[in-house]
Amino acid sequence: MLMSNTDRPARLHYMANGFRVLATGDHVVCAVSGARIVLEDLRYWSVARQQPYATAAIASEAMAPPR
């Protein structure tokens, strides 16, 4: 039986210039908003926190030092 990666979250290891797929899937979930991010659209993540972010604004807010 073939397994489909559709509608299945991927597990990734985030690196400075990309990411490595640890478990196949078609999306990840934004660490802040909970939005679904298709892997082809994933552009923002934190290497230190190993978290994906849906937008640049969300990533900037999440990584900003506390006030």
Chimera marker file (.cmm) of the C-alpha trace (Angstrom):
<marker_set name="trace">
<marker id="1" x="0.000" y="0.000" z="0.000" r="1" g="1" b="0" radius="0.5"/>
<marker id="2" x="1.343" y="3.438" z="-0.929" r="1" g="1" b="0" radius="0.5"/>
<marker id="3" x="1.386" y="6.078" z="1.779" r="1" g="1" b="0" radius="0.5"/>
<marker id="4" x="0.402" y="9.604" z="0.801" r="1" g="1" b="0" radius="0.5"/>
<marker id="5" x="2.051" y="12.684" z="2.313" r="1" g="1" b="0" radius="0.5"/>
<marker id="6" x="-1.028" y="14.783" z="1.617" r="1" g="1" b="0" radius="0.5"/>
<marker id="7" x="-2.519" y="16.439" z="4.670" r="1" g="1" b="0" radius="0.5"/>
<marker id="8" x="0.313" y="15.201" z="6.840" r="1" g="1" b="0" radius="0.5"/>
<marker id="9" x="2.672" y="17.453" z="8.845" r="1" g="1" b="0" radius="0.5"/>
<marker id="10" x="6.375" y="17.114" z="8.079" r="1" g="1" b="0" radius="0.5"/>
<marker id="11" x="9.083" y="17.043" z="10.740" r="1" g="1" b="0" radius="0.5"/>
<marker id="12" x="12.045" y="19.222" z="9.811" r="1" g="1" b="0" radius="0.5"/>
<marker id="13" x="15.493" y="20.122" z="11.085" r="1" g="1" b="0" radius="0.5"/>
<marker id="14" x="16.026" y="23.834" z="10.444" r="1" g="1" b="0" radius="0.5"/>
<marker id="15" x="19.485" y="24.993" z="9.368" r="1" g="1" b="0" radius="0.5"/>
<marker id="16" x="20.928" y="28.409" z="8.447" r="1" g="1" b="0" radius="0.5"/>
<marker id="17" x="20.385" y="28.017" z="4.694" r="1" g="1" b="0" radius="0.5"/>
<marker id="18" x="17.589" y="25.495" z="4.508" r="1" g="1" b="0" radius="0.5"/>
<marker id="19" x="16.006" y="22.568" z="6.239" r="1" g="1" b="0" radius="0.5"/>
<marker id="20" x="16.253" y="18.790" z="6.221" r="1" g="1" b="0" radius="0.5"/>
<marker id="21" x="13.136" y="16.628" z="6.152" r="1" g="1" b="0" radius="0.5"/>
<marker id="22" x="13.168" y="14.170" z="9.063" r="1" g="1" b="0" radius="0.5"/>
<marker id="23" x="9.637" y="12.846" z="8.505" r="1" g="1" b="0" radius="0.5"/>
<marker id="24" x="7.827" y="13.341" z="5.222" r="1" g="1" b="0" radius="0.5"/>
<marker id="25" x="4.718" y="15.452" z="4.972" r="1" g="1" b="0" radius="0.5"/>
<marker id="26" x="3.280" y="18.311" z="2.947" r="1" g="1" b="0" radius="0.5"/>
<marker id="27" x="3.255" y="21.113" z="5.546" r="1" g="1" b="0" radius="0.5"/>
<marker id="28" x="4.411" y="22.424" z="8.925" r="1" g="1" b="0" radius="0.5"/>
<marker id="29" x="2.493" y="24.489" z="11.476" r="1" g="1" b="0" radius="0.5"/>
<marker id="30" x="3.534" y="28.030" z="12.415" r="1" g="1" b="0" radius="0.5"/>
<marker id="31" x="4.882" y="28.074" z="15.988" r="1" g="1" b="0" radius="0.5"/>
<marker id="32" x="3.060" y="31.339" z="16.779" r="1" g="1" b="0" radius="0.5"/>
<marker id="33" x="-0.150" y="31.530" z="14.753" r="1" g="1" b="0" radius="0.5"/>
<marker id="34" x="-0.847" y="27.841" z="14.203" r="1" g="1" b="0" radius="0.5"/>
<marker id="35" x="-1.246" y="28.510" z="10.472" r="1" g="1" b="0" radius="0.5"/>
<marker id="36" x="-0.521" y="25.679" z="8.088" r="1" g="1" b="0" radius="0.5"/>
<marker id="37" x="2.542" y="26.357" z="5.888" r="1" g="1" b="0" radius="0.5"/>
<marker id="38" x="3.010" y="24.269" z="2.741" r="1" g="1" b="0" radius="0.5"/>
<marker id="39" x="6.683" y="23.230" z="2.532" r="1" g="1" b="0" radius="0.5"/>
<marker id="40" x="7.132" y="24.946" z="-0.843" r="1" g="1" b="0" radius="0.5"/>
<marker id="41" x="6.055" y="28.238" z="0.807" r="1" g="1" b="0" radius="0.5"/>
<marker id="42" x="8.163" y="27.917" z="3.966" r="1" g="1" b="0" radius="0.5"/>
<marker id="43" x="10.575" y="30.883" z="4.106" r="1" g="1" b="0" radius="0.5"/>
<marker id="44" x="10.922" y="31.815" z="7.802" r="1" g="1" b="0" radius="0.5"/>
<marker id="45" x="12.223" y="29.774" z="10.735" r="1" g="1" b="0" radius="0.5"/>
<marker id="46" x="14.462" y="29.932" z="13.776" r="1" g="1" b="0" radius="0.5"/>
<marker id="47" x="17.516" y="27.683" z="13.788" r="1" g="1" b="0" radius="0.5"/>
<marker id="48" x="18.033" y="28.190" z="17.543" r="1" g="1" b="0" radius="0.5"/>
<marker id="49" x="14.408" y="27.458" z="18.446" r="1" g="1" b="0" radius="0.5"/>
<marker id="50" x="13.784" y="24.955" z="15.622" r="1" g="1" b="0" radius="0.5"/>
<marker id="51" x="10.433" y="26.617" z="14.868" r="1" g="1" b="0" radius="0.5"/>
<marker id="52" x="8.727" y="27.614" z="11.601" r="1" g="1" b="0" radius="0.5"/>
<marker id="53" x="6.895" y="30.932" z="11.115" r="1" g="1" b="0" radius="0.5"/>
<marker id="54" x="4.181" y="31.803" z="8.597" r="1" g="1" b="0" radius="0.5"/>
<marker id="55" x="5.334" y="35.369" z="7.795" r="1" g="1" b="0" radius="0.5"/>
<marker id="56" x="8.320" y="37.677" z="8.194" r="1" g="1" b="0" radius="0.5"/>
<marker id="57" x="6.330" y="39.824" z="10.652" r="1" g="1" b="0" radius="0.5"/>
<marker id="58" x="5.529" y="36.832" z="12.851" r="1" g="1" b="0" radius="0.5"/>
<marker id="59" x="9.166" y="35.655" z="12.722" r="1" g="1" b="0" radius="0.5"/>
<marker id="60" x="10.464" y="39.120" z="13.656" r="1" g="1" b="0" radius="0.5"/>
<marker id="61" x="8.035" y="39.402" z="16.552" r="1" g="1" b="0" radius="0.5"/>
<marker id="62" x="8.833" y="35.910" z="17.826" r="1" g="1" b="0" radius="0.5"/>
<marker id="63" x="12.596" y="36.478" z="17.721" r="1" g="1" b="0" radius="0.5"/>
<marker id="64" x="12.588" y="40.028" z="19.092" r="1" g="1" b="0" radius="0.5"/>
<marker id="65" x="14.165" y="40.507" z="22.536" r="1" g="1" b="0" radius="0.5"/>
<marker id="66" x="11.667" y="40.963" z="25.376" r="1" g="1" b="0" radius="0.5"/>
<marker id="67" x="10.724" y="44.546" z="26.145" r="1" g="1" b="0" radius="0.5"/>
<link id1="1" id2="2" r="1" g="1" b="0" radius="0.2"/>
<link id1="2" id2="3" r="1" g="1" b="0" radius="0.2"/>
<link id1="3" id2="4" r="1" g="1" b="0" radius="0.2"/>
<link id1="4" id2="5" r="1" g="1" b="0" radius="0.2"/>
<link id1="5" id2="6" r="1" g="1" b="0" radius="0.2"/>
<link id1="6" id2="7" r="1" g="1" b="0" radius="0.2"/>
<link id1="7" id2="8" r="1" g="1" b="0" radius="0.2"/>
<link id1="8" id2="9" r="1" g="1" b="0" radius="0.2"/>
<link id1="9" id2="10" r="1" g="1" b="0" radius="0.2"/>
<link id1="10" id2="11" r="1" g="1" b="0" radius="0.2"/>
<link id1="11" id2="12" r="1" g="1" b="0" radius="0.2"/>
<link id1="12" id2="13" r="1" g="1" b="0" radius="0.2"/>
<link id1="13" id2="14" r="1" g="1" b="0" radius="0.2"/>
<link id1="14" id2="15" r="1" g="1" b="0" radius="0.2"/>
<link id1="15" id2="16" r="1" g="1" b="0" radius="0.2"/>
<link id1="16" id2="17" r="1" g="1" b="0" radius="0.2"/>
<link id1="17" id2="18" r="1" g="1" b="0" radius="0.2"/>
<link id1="18" id2="19" r="1" g="1" b="0" radius="0.2"/>
<link id1="19" id2="20" r="1" g="1" b="0" radius="0.2"/>
<link id1="20" id2="21" r="1" g="1" b="0" radius="0.2"/>
<link id1="21" id2="22" r="1" g="1" b="0" radius="0.2"/>
<link id1="22" id2="23" r="1" g="1" b="0" radius="0.2"/>
<link id1="23" id2="24" r="1" g="1" b="0" radius="0.2"/>
<link id1="24" id2="25" r="1" g="1" b="0" radius="0.2"/>
<link id1="25" id2="26" r="1" g="1" b="0" radius="0.2"/>
<link id1="26" id2="27" r="1" g="1" b="0" radius="0.2"/>
<link id1="27" id2="28" r="1" g="1" b="0" radius="0.2"/>
<link id1="28" id2="29" r="1" g="1" b="0" radius="0.2"/>
<link id1="29" id2="30" r="1" g="1" b="0" radius="0.2"/>
<link id1="30" id2="31" r="1" g="1" b="0" radius="0.2"/>
<link id1="31" id2="32" r="1" g="1" b="0" radius="0.2"/>
<link id1="32" id2="33" r="1" g="1" b="0" radius="0.2"/>
<link id1="33" id2="34" r="1" g="1" b="0" radius="0.2"/>
<link id1="34" id2="35" r="1" g="1" b="0" radius="0.2"/>
<link id1="35" id2="36" r="1" g="1" b="0" radius="0.2"/>
<link id1="36" id2="37" r="1" g="1" b="0" radius="0.2"/>
<link id1="37" id2="38" r="1" g="1" b="0" radius="0.2"/>
<link id1="38" id2="39" r="1" g="1" b="0" radius="0.2"/>
<link id1="39" id2="40" r="1" g="1" b="0" radius="0.2"/>
<link id1="40" id2="41" r="1" g="1" b="0" radius="0.2"/>
<link id1="41" id2="42" r="1" g="1" b="0" radius="0.2"/>
<link id1="42" id2="43" r="1" g="1" b="0" radius="0.2"/>
<link id1="43" id2="44" r="1" g="1" b="0" radius="0.2"/>
<link id1="44" id2="45" r="1" g="1" b="0" radius="0.2"/>
<link id1="45" id2="46" r="1" g="1" b="0" radius="0.2"/>
<link id1="46" id2="47" r="1" g="1" b="0" radius="0.2"/>
<link id1="47" id2="48" r="1" g="1" b="0" radius="0.2"/>
<link id1="48" id2="49" r="1" g="1" b="0" radius="0.2"/>
<link id1="49" id2="50" r="1" g="1" b="0" radius="0.2"/>
<link id1="50" id2="51" r="1" g="1" b="0" radius="0.2"/>
<link id1="51" id2="52" r="1" g="1" b="0" radius="0.2"/>
<link id1="52" id2="53" r="1" g="1" b="0" radius="0.2"/>
<link id1="53" id2="54" r="1" g="1" b="0" radius="0.2"/>
<link id1="54" id2="55" r="1" g="1" b="0" radius="0.2"/>
<link id1="55" id2="56" r="1" g="1" b="0" radius="0.2"/>
<link id1="56" id2="57" r="1" g="1" b="0" radius="0.2"/>
<link id1="57" id2="58" r="1" g="1" b="0" radius="0.2"/>
<link id1="58" id2="59" r="1" g="1" b="0" radius="0.2"/>
<link id1="59" id2="60" r="1" g="1" b="0" radius="0.2"/>
<link id1="60" id2="61" r="1" g="1" b="0" radius="0.2"/>
<link id1="61" id2="62" r="1" g="1" b="0" radius="0.2"/>
<link id1="62" id2="63" r="1" g="1" b="0" radius="0.2"/>
<link id1="63" id2="64" r="1" g="1" b="0" radius="0.2"/>
<link id1="64" id2="65" r="1" g="1" b="0" radius="0.2"/>
<link id1="65" id2="66" r="1" g="1" b="0" radius="0.2"/>
<link id1="66" id2="67" r="1" g="1" b="0" radius="0.2"/>
</marker_set>
